[in-house]
Amino acid sequence: MRIGELSERTGTPRRLLRYYEEQGLVHAERCANGYRSYDPGTEDRVHQIRGLLDAGLPTRVIKQLLPCLGKPREIHFSDATPETLATLEAERAKMDARIACLTRNRDAITAYLAAVRAQPCTASAGT
């Protein structure tokens, strides 16, 4: 499939697909006319990349993980190095910190909304 179709199917801008290719996250064959041609499995790969990016993983870590990822939610990691495991543990700790921060912010907004809704409505008529 060409880049436009991959972009449409994954909801990923073409610019980002080119970036993923530059980073070695996806691979495209080049047609005689220079157009990129992607394997059908690239669609799943792009969804995996997007999910990992949304989770906060940097592309350098994603590049390490991709060879270990089969289908979504399947991980094949038979030869994990201590460095890779340490990197993943550090990234997990960062995710935990972000989750805690998001939870605190959500709870603060919830409390604010409850307090505002509990106040009686006061109309200011030209004061």
PyRosetta script that sets phi, psi and omega in degrees:
from pyrosetta import init, pose_from_sequence

init()
pose = pose_from_sequence("MRIGELSERTGTPRRLLRYYEEQGLVHAERCANGYRSYDPGTEDRVHQIRGLLDAGLPTRVIKQLLPCLGKPREIHFSDATPETLATLEAERAKMDARIACLTRNRDAITAYLAAVRAQPCTASAGT")
pose.set_psi(1, 153.5)
pose.set_omega(1, -179.7)
pose.set_phi(2, -89.8)
pose.set_psi(2, 169.6)
pose.set_omega(2, -171.8)
pose.set_phi(3, -60.9)
pose.set_psi(3, -36.7)
pose.set_omega(3, 179.8)
pose.set_phi(4, -63.0)
pose.set_psi(4, -41.9)
pose.set_omega(4, 179.5)
pose.set_phi(5, -68.1)
pose.set_psi(5, -42.2)
pose.set_omega(5, 177.5)
pose.set_phi(6, -62.1)
pose.set_psi(6, -41.1)
pose.set_omega(6, 178.0)
pose.set_phi(7, -60.4)
pose.set_psi(7, -45.6)
pose.set_omega(7, -179.8)
pose.set_phi(8, -64.2)
pose.set_psi(8, -45.6)
pose.set_omega(8, -176.8)
pose.set_phi(9, -67.0)
pose.set_psi(9, -30.5)
pose.set_omega(9, -175.6)
pose.set_phi(10, -104.1)
pose.set_psi(10, -11.0)
pose.set_omega(10, -175.8)
pose.set_phi(11, 69.6)
pose.set_psi(11, 24.5)
pose.set_omega(11, -177.5)
pose.set_phi(12, -108.9)
pose.set_psi(12, 125.3)
pose.set_omega(12, 179.3)
pose.set_phi(13, -57.3)
pose.set_psi(13, 147.3)
pose.set_omega(13, 179.7)
pose.set_phi(14, -56.0)
pose.set_psi(14, -39.3)
pose.set_omega(14, -179.9)
pose.set_phi(15, -57.4)
pose.set_psi(15, -42.2)
pose.set_omega(15, 178.8)
pose.set_phi(16, -68.7)
pose.set_psi(16, -36.7)
pose.set_omega(16, 177.5)
pose.set_phi(17, -62.7)
pose.set_psi(17, -39.6)
pose.set_omega(17, 176.5)
pose.set_phi(18, -64.5)
pose.set_psi(18, -40.4)
pose.set_omega(18, 177.8)
pose.set_phi(19, -62.4)
pose.set_psi(19, -45.2)
pose.set_omega(19, 178.4)
pose.set_phi(20, -58.1)
pose.set_psi(20, -38.4)
pose.set_omega(20, 178.2)
pose.set_phi(21, -66.6)
pose.set_psi(21, -43.4)
pose.set_omega(21, 178.1)
pose.set_phi(22, -60.0)
pose.set_psi(22, -36.1)
pose.set_omega(22, -178.6)
pose.set_phi(23, -81.4)
pose.set_psi(23, -4.4)
pose.set_omega(23, 180.0)
pose.set_phi(24, 79.9)
pose.set_psi(24, 19.0)
pose.set_omega(24, -179.1)
pose.set_phi(25, -85.4)
pose.set_psi(25, -31.4)
pose.set_omega(25, 175.1)
pose.set_phi(26, -132.2)
pose.set_psi(26, 161.2)
pose.set_omega(26, -179.7)
pose.set_phi(27, -127.6)
pose.set_psi(27, 139.8)
pose.set_omega(27, 176.2)
pose.set_phi(28, -128.5)
pose.set_psi(28, 138.5)
pose.set_omega(28, 170.9)
pose.set_phi(29, -80.4)
pose.set_psi(29, 155.4)
pose.set_omega(29, 176.8)
pose.set_phi(30, -106.9)
pose.set_psi(30, 128.3)
pose.set_omega(30, 176.1)
pose.set_phi(31, -77.3)
pose.set_psi(31, 169.7)
pose.set_omega(31, -179.8)
pose.set_phi(32, -58.3)
pose.set_psi(32, -31.9)
pose.set_omega(32, -179.7)
pose.set_phi(33, -84.7)
pose.set_psi(33, 2.5)
pose.set_omega(33, 178.1)
pose.set_phi(34, 90.7)
pose.set_psi(34, -5.8)
pose.set_omega(34, 179.5)
pose.set_phi(35, -69.6)
pose.set_psi(35, 148.5)
pose.set_omega(35, 175.6)
pose.set_phi(36, -79.0)
pose.set_psi(36, 141.9)
pose.set_omega(36, 175.9)
pose.set_phi(37, -129.2)
pose.set_psi(37, 119.9)
pose.set_omega(37, -176.1)
pose.set_phi(38, -103.6)
pose.set_psi(38, 142.2)
pose.set_omega(38, 173.5)
pose.set_phi(39, -65.8)
pose.set_psi(39, 146.6)
pose.set_omega(39, 179.2)
pose.set_phi(40, -55.8)
pose.set_psi(40, -30.6)
pose.set_omega(40, 179.4)
pose.set_phi(41, -68.2)
pose.set_psi(41, -13.0)
pose.set_omega(41, -179.9)
pose.set_phi(42, -65.1)
pose.set_psi(42, -28.5)
pose.set_omega(42, 178.7)
pose.set_phi(43, -59.1)
pose.set_psi(43, -48.3)
pose.set_omega(43, 177.0)
pose.set_phi(44, -62.6)
pose.set_psi(44, -40.5)
pose.set_omega(44, -179.3)
pose.set_phi(45, -60.7)
pose.set_psi(45, -43.2)
pose.set_omega(45, 179.9)
pose.set_phi(46, -64.5)
pose.set_psi(46, -39.4)
pose.set_omega(46, 177.1)
pose.set_phi(47, -62.9)
pose.set_psi(47, -39.8)
pose.set_omega(47, 176.8)
pose.set_phi(48, -62.5)
pose.set_psi(48, -46.1)
pose.set_omega(48, -179.9)
pose.set_phi(49, -59.8)
pose.set_psi(49, -46.7)
pose.set_omega(49, -179.4)
pose.set_phi(50, -61.2)
pose.set_psi(50, -41.8)
pose.set_omega(50, 178.9)
pose.set_phi(51, -63.9)
pose.set_psi(51, -41.6)
pose.set_omega(51, 179.0)
pose.set_phi(52, -68.6)
pose.set_psi(52, -38.1)
pose.set_omega(52, 175.6)
pose.set_phi(53, -65.0)
pose.set_psi(53, -42.4)
pose.set_omega(53, 177.8)
pose.set_phi(54, -61.8)
pose.set_psi(54, -30.2)
pose.set_omega(54, 178.0)
pose.set_phi(55, -76.1)
pose.set_psi(55, -8.8)
pose.set_omega(55, 176.8)
pose.set_phi(56, 101.4)
pose.set_psi(56, 4.1)
pose.set_omega(56, 179.4)
pose.set_phi(57, -76.5)
pose.set_psi(57, 136.8)
pose.set_omega(57, 176.3)
pose.set_phi(58, -76.0)
pose.set_psi(58, 158.5)
pose.set_omega(58, -177.1)
pose.set_phi(59, -60.8)
pose.set_psi(59, -30.9)
pose.set_omega(59, 179.6)
pose.set_phi(60, -64.3)
pose.set_psi(60, -34.4)
pose.set_omega(60, 177.7)
pose.set_phi(61, -76.9)
pose.set_psi(61, -40.0)
pose.set_omega(61, 178.5)
pose.set_phi(62, -59.4)
pose.set_psi(62, -40.1)
pose.set_omega(62, 179.5)
pose.set_phi(63, -60.3)
pose.set_psi(63, -35.7)
pose.set_omega(63, 177.3)
pose.set_phi(64, -69.6)
pose.set_psi(64, -34.9)
pose.set_omega(64, -175.3)
pose.set_phi(65, -80.7)
pose.set_psi(65, -33.1)
pose.set_omega(65, -171.6)
pose.set_phi(66, -53.7)
pose.set_psi(66, -40.6)
pose.set_omega(66, 178.5)
pose.set_phi(67, -62.9)
pose.set_psi(67, -18.8)
pose.set_omega(67, -177.6)
pose.set_phi(68, -92.9)
pose.set_psi(68, -10.6)
pose.set_omega(68, -176.4)
pose.set_phi(69, -96.6)
pose.set_psi(69, 123.0)
pose.set_omega(69, 174.2)
pose.set_phi(70, -91.5)
pose.set_psi(70, -115.0)
pose.set_omega(70, 174.4)
pose.set_phi(71, -72.3)
pose.set_psi(71, 160.5)
pose.set_omega(71, 176.4)
pose.set_phi(72, -51.7)
pose.set_psi(72, 136.5)
pose.set_omega(72, 179.3)
pose.set_phi(73, 74.0)
pose.set_psi(73, 6.3)
pose.set_omega(73, 174.0)
pose.set_phi(74, -109.7)
pose.set_psi(74, 129.2)
pose.set_omega(74, 179.5)
pose.set_phi(75, -123.3)
pose.set_psi(75, 128.7)
pose.set_omega(75, 177.6)
pose.set_phi(76, -117.4)
pose.set_psi(76, 101.1)
pose.set_omega(76, -171.8)
pose.set_phi(77, -131.0)
pose.set_psi(77, 62.6)
pose.set_omega(77, -173.8)
pose.set_phi(78, -76.0)
pose.set_psi(78, -24.1)
pose.set_omega(78, -175.4)
pose.set_phi(79, -122.0)
pose.set_psi(79, 45.7)
pose.set_omega(79, -179.2)
pose.set_phi(80, -67.3)
pose.set_psi(80, 131.6)
pose.set_omega(80, 177.8)
pose.set_phi(81, -85.8)
pose.set_psi(81, 158.5)
pose.set_omega(81, 175.7)
pose.set_phi(82, -58.3)
pose.set_psi(82, -33.9)
pose.set_omega(82, 179.0)
pose.set_phi(83, -66.2)
pose.set_psi(83, -42.4)
pose.set_omega(83, 179.1)
pose.set_phi(84, -64.7)
pose.set_psi(84, -43.3)
pose.set_omega(84, 178.7)
pose.set_phi(85, -62.5)
pose.set_psi(85, -41.2)
pose.set_omega(85, 178.2)
pose.set_phi(86, -63.9)
pose.set_psi(86, -40.9)
pose.set_omega(86, 178.1)
pose.set_phi(87, -61.8)
pose.set_psi(87, -45.8)
pose.set_omega(87, -179.9)
pose.set_phi(88, -65.0)
pose.set_psi(88, -39.1)
pose.set_omega(88, 177.5)
pose.set_phi(89, -64.2)
pose.set_psi(89, -39.9)
pose.set_omega(89, 178.3)
pose.set_phi(90, -66.0)
pose.set_psi(90, -41.2)
pose.set_omega(90, 178.8)
pose.set_phi(91, -66.1)
pose.set_psi(91, -38.7)
pose.set_omega(91, 177.3)
pose.set_phi(92, -62.8)
pose.set_psi(92, -40.5)
pose.set_omega(92, 178.2)
pose.set_phi(93, -62.9)
pose.set_psi(93, -40.0)
pose.set_omega(93, 177.4)
pose.set_phi(94, -63.8)
pose.set_psi(94, -40.5)
pose.set_omega(94, 177.6)
pose.set_phi(95, -62.3)
pose.set_psi(95, -44.0)
pose.set_omega(95, 178.9)
pose.set_phi(96, -58.7)
pose.set_psi(96, -40.6)
pose.set_omega(96, 179.1)
pose.set_phi(97, -65.9)
pose.set_psi(97, -41.4)
pose.set_omega(97, 178.3)
pose.set_phi(98, -65.1)
pose.set_psi(98, -40.8)
pose.set_omega(98, 178.8)
pose.set_phi(99, -61.7)
pose.set_psi(99, -43.5)
pose.set_omega(99, 179.0)
pose.set_phi(100, -62.5)
pose.set_psi(100, -41.6)
pose.set_omega(100, 179.0)
pose.set_phi(101, -65.0)
pose.set_psi(101, -45.5)
pose.set_omega(101, 178.4)
pose.set_phi(102, -61.6)
pose.set_psi(102, -39.6)
pose.set_omega(102, 179.3)
pose.set_phi(103, -63.7)
pose.set_psi(103, -45.4)
pose.set_omega(103, 177.8)
pose.set_phi(104, -60.3)
pose.set_psi(104, -44.9)
pose.set_omega(104, -179.5)
pose.set_phi(105, -65.1)
pose.set_psi(105, -41.7)
pose.set_omega(105, 177.4)
pose.set_phi(106, -61.7)
pose.set_psi(106, -44.0)
pose.set_omega(106, -179.7)
pose.set_phi(107, -65.0)
pose.set_psi(107, -37.7)
pose.set_omega(107, 177.9)
pose.set_phi(108, -65.1)
pose.set_psi(108, -42.4)
pose.set_omega(108, 178.8)
pose.set_phi(109, -66.4)
pose.set_psi(109, -40.7)
pose.set_omega(109, 177.9)
pose.set_phi(110, -60.6)
pose.set_psi(110, -44.5)
pose.set_omega(110, 179.2)
pose.set_phi(111, -64.5)
pose.set_psi(111, -41.1)
pose.set_omega(111, 178.9)
pose.set_phi(112, -62.0)
pose.set_psi(112, -47.5)
pose.set_omega(112, -179.9)
pose.set_phi(113, -61.0)
pose.set_psi(113, -41.3)
pose.set_omega(113, 179.4)
pose.set_phi(114, -64.0)
pose.set_psi(114, -40.8)
pose.set_omega(114, -179.8)
pose.set_phi(115, -67.1)
pose.set_psi(115, -41.7)
pose.set_omega(115, -179.5)
pose.set_phi(116, -66.7)
pose.set_psi(116, -42.1)
pose.set_omega(116, -179.1)
pose.set_phi(117, -69.9)
pose.set_psi(117, -24.6)
pose.set_omega(117, -179.3)
pose.set_phi(118, -78.8)
pose.set_psi(118, -19.6)
pose.set_omega(118, 179.6)
pose.set_phi(119, -76.8)
pose.set_psi(119, 140.9)
pose.set_omega(119, 176.4)
pose.set_phi(120, -67.5)
pose.set_psi(120, 146.4)
pose.set_omega(120, -178.9)
pose.set_phi(121, -72.7)
pose.set_psi(121, 123.5)
pose.set_omega(121, 178.7)
pose.set_phi(122, -113.4)
pose.set_psi(122, 118.1)
pose.set_omega(122, -179.7)
pose.set_phi(123, -90.8)
pose.set_psi(123, 129.2)
pose.set_omega(123, 176.8)
pose.set_phi(124, -99.9)
pose.set_psi(124, 109.8)
pose.set_omega(124, -177.4)
pose.set_phi(125, -96.8)
pose.set_psi(125, 89.0)
pose.set_omega(125, 174.8)
pose.set_phi(126, 66.1)
pose.set_psi(126, 26.4)
pose.set_omega(126, -179.8)
pose.set_phi(127, -84.0)
pose.dump_pdb("model.pdb")
